Amino acid sequence: MRILVVGGAGYIGAHMCKFLSEHGHEPVVCDNLSTGHRAAVRWGSLSETDIGNPEAIDLLLGSIRFDAVMHFAAASLVGESVADPLKYYRSNIANTVNLLDAMRRHGVRRLVFSSTAAVYGEPKANLIDERHPTSPLNPYGRTKRVIEQMLQDCVSAYGFKAVALRYFNAAGADPSGLIGEHHEPETHLIPRLLRRAAGDDLDVRIFGDDYDTIDGTCVRDYIHVNDLADAHLRALQTLDLLPGFQVFNLGNGAGYTVRQVVSAVESVIGRPLGIQVGARRAGDPKALVASSVRAREVLGWSPQWTDLTAIVESAWRWHQKPAY
Ligand SMILES: NC(=O)c1ccc[n+]([C@@H]2O[C@H](COP(=O)([O-])OP(=O)(O)OC[C@H]3O[C@@H](n4cnc5c(N)ncnc54)[C@H](O)[C@@H]3O)[C@@H](O)[C@H]2O)c1
């Protein structure tokens, strides 16, 4: 299949392109390089197209025939979405309208969309499955939820086939060390710890150690980026067999506390990092862990990277010598 990977110069999108090309497919990257990296596009060609520009995305879909689209492009900083919500409504919702419109015009009907655990909001269960109510706590999560609803409507109205994959915390890097995570600013725990270990002057602290968890720190679910890529390809391959619009959670199903993550990082780098405990951050739930039973049953997917230390090791290989 020839697949348009929108946001393919970013962290997860670049891993997707490698995975697609290793599995005999042809990725074509559409990216405006706003948070992505030209050097991350090593598998497939790059069309430097901004999906905020309806004519440009229309031109791209009109000039190359695609079997499907994978849509990773988004603004995705929770704090920024609270401070500047319109940026999120534009980057995420309005831009996705442009993309869907161009897909409809050019008869491309298969879409796999990057959604997020942030659509759930405050967890009401220890393991969150897809039936958990959606009540996002911030504009970022709200825009992702609106896009899911848009996709559902496009499935009904235009015969689209669409899947939304709700990732928990993406982590790790391809074992080759060729690609990895580089966000500016970096807000994710594992890369912040590793960048500090590699010499970056980053203030990393634990936000609260008085939660009702085994060591008082928050629990999160870390899923390796290559396991995410695997789930995307499976979702695409299953799309035509499934009715309508589908949603799958993607997580390891095993939560780790922030302290356990810090310990895993310290054991991988071989020294303590002296991480201090700070105050709780507003809006941080004590635990967010996925039930991915549905993805396992319907997609036949199961994460290969189940060990936190192995995930951290893969990321450390990248952070010691990042290519971009
Ligand atoms: N990283 C995570 O832990 C995580 C968790 C849940 C969901 N997600 C979602 O997964 C997706 C990918 O995340 P990521 O961490 O790889 O992000 P990223 O910022 O590394 O990648 C996003 C890519 O999209 C591109 N892009 C942004 N706006 C664009 C536009 N208008 N036109 C064309 N390209 C554009 C960027 O340049 C970048 O290359 C996002 O939609 C994010 O919301 C990520």
The ligand as an SDF file (V2000), in Angstrom:
LIG
                    3D

 44 48  0  0  0  0  0  0  0  0999 V2000
    3.7940   11.3310   22.1720 N   0  0  0  0  0  0  0  0  0  0  0  0
    2.8090   10.8230   22.9230 C   0  0  0  0  0  0  0  0  0  0  0  0
    3.0540   10.2940   24.0170 O   0  0  0  0  0  0  0  0  0  0  0  0
    1.3890   10.8730   22.4430 C   0  0  0  0  0  0  0  0  0  0  0  0
    0.3720   10.3560   23.2790 C   0  0  0  0  0  0  0  0  0  0  0  0
   -0.9490   10.3770   22.8210 C   0  0  0  0  0  0  0  0  0  0  0  0
   -1.2430   10.8930   21.5720 C   0  0  0  0  0  0  0  0  0  0  0  0
   -0.2500   11.4110   20.7840 N   0  0  0  0  0  0  0  0  0  0  0  0
   -0.5850   11.9580   19.4590 C   0  0  0  0  0  0  0  0  0  0  0  0
    0.2340   11.3360   18.4900 O   0  0  0  0  0  0  0  0  0  0  0  0
    0.5380   12.2150   17.4370 C   0  0  0  0  0  0  0  0  0  0  0  0
    2.0280   12.2450   17.1900 C   0  0  0  0  0  0  0  0  0  0  0  0
    2.6930   12.6440   18.3730 O   0  0  0  0  0  0  0  0  0  0  0  0
    4.2580   12.9380   18.3590 P   0  0  0  0  0  0  0  0  0  0  0  0
    4.7270   12.8490   19.7640 O   0  0  0  0  0  0  0  0  0  0  0  0
    4.9040   12.1210   17.3130 O   0  0  0  0  0  0  0  0  0  0  0  0
    4.2460   14.4740   17.9330 O   0  0  0  0  0  0  0  0  0  0  0  0
    5.3190   15.2860   17.0670 P   0  0  0  0  0  0  0  0  0  0  0  0
    5.1030   16.7280   17.3880 O   0  0  0  0  0  0  0  0  0  0  0  0
    6.6730   14.7080   17.2300 O   0  0  0  0  0  0  0  0  0  0  0  0
    4.8230   14.9970   15.5730 O   0  0  0  0  0  0  0  0  0  0  0  0
    3.7900   15.7140   14.9510 C   0  0  0  0  0  0  0  0  0  0  0  0
    4.2210   15.9780   13.5200 C   0  0  0  0  0  0  0  0  0  0  0  0
    3.1640   16.6710   12.8230 O   0  0  0  0  0  0  0  0  0  0  0  0
    3.7150   17.7240   12.0720 C   0  0  0  0  0  0  0  0  0  0  0  0
    2.6790   18.7380   11.8720 N   0  0  0  0  0  0  0  0  0  0  0  0
    2.0980   19.5080   12.8270 C   0  0  0  0  0  0  0  0  0  0  0  0
    1.2130   20.3650   12.2550 N   0  0  0  0  0  0  0  0  0  0  0  0
    1.2360   20.1040   10.9320 C   0  0  0  0  0  0  0  0  0  0  0  0
    0.5600   20.6720    9.8120 C   0  0  0  0  0  0  0  0  0  0  0  0
   -0.3030   21.6850    9.9480 N   0  0  0  0  0  0  0  0  0  0  0  0
    0.8200   20.1900    8.5790 N   0  0  0  0  0  0  0  0  0  0  0  0
    1.6970   19.1620    8.4170 C   0  0  0  0  0  0  0  0  0  0  0  0
    2.3800   18.6090    9.4340 N   0  0  0  0  0  0  0  0  0  0  0  0
    2.1520   19.0780   10.6720 C   0  0  0  0  0  0  0  0  0  0  0  0
    4.8990   18.2080   12.9060 C   0  0  0  0  0  0  0  0  0  0  0  0
    5.8470   18.9560   12.1690 O   0  0  0  0  0  0  0  0  0  0  0  0
    5.4470   16.8830   13.4210 C   0  0  0  0  0  0  0  0  0  0  0  0
    6.3790   16.3380   12.5210 O   0  0  0  0  0  0  0  0  0  0  0  0
   -0.0750   13.5570   17.8280 C   0  0  0  0  0  0  0  0  0  0  0  0
   -1.3290   13.6670   17.1610 O   0  0  0  0  0  0  0  0  0  0  0  0
   -0.2940   13.4390   19.3250 C   0  0  0  0  0  0  0  0  0  0  0  0
   -1.3850   14.2150   19.7500 O   0  0  0  0  0  0  0  0  0  0  0  0
    1.0570   11.4070   21.1950 C   0  0  0  0  0  0  0  0  0  0  0  0
  1  2  1  0
  2  3  2  0
  2  4  1  0
  4  5  1  0
  4 44  2  0
  5  6  2  0
  6  7  1  0
  7  8  2  0
  8  9  1  0
  8 44  1  0
  9 10  1  0
  9 42  1  0
 10 11  1  0
 11 12  1  0
 11 40  1  0
 12 13  1  0
 13 14  1  0
 14 15  2  0
 14 16  1  0
 14 17  1  0
 17 18  1  0
 18 19  2  0
 18 20  1  0
 18 21  1  0
 21 22  1  0
 22 23  1  0
 23 24  1  0
 23 38  1  0
 24 25  1  0
 25 26  1  0
 25 36  1  0
 26 27  1  0
 26 35  1  0
 27 28  2  0
 28 29  1  0
 29 30  1  0
 29 35  2  0
 30 31  1  0
 30 32  2  0
 32 33  1  0
 33 34  2  0
 34 35  1  0
 36 37  1  0
 36 38  1  0
 38 39  1  0
 40 41  1  0
 40 42  1  0
 42 43  1  0
M  CHG  2   8   1  16  -1
M  END
$$$$
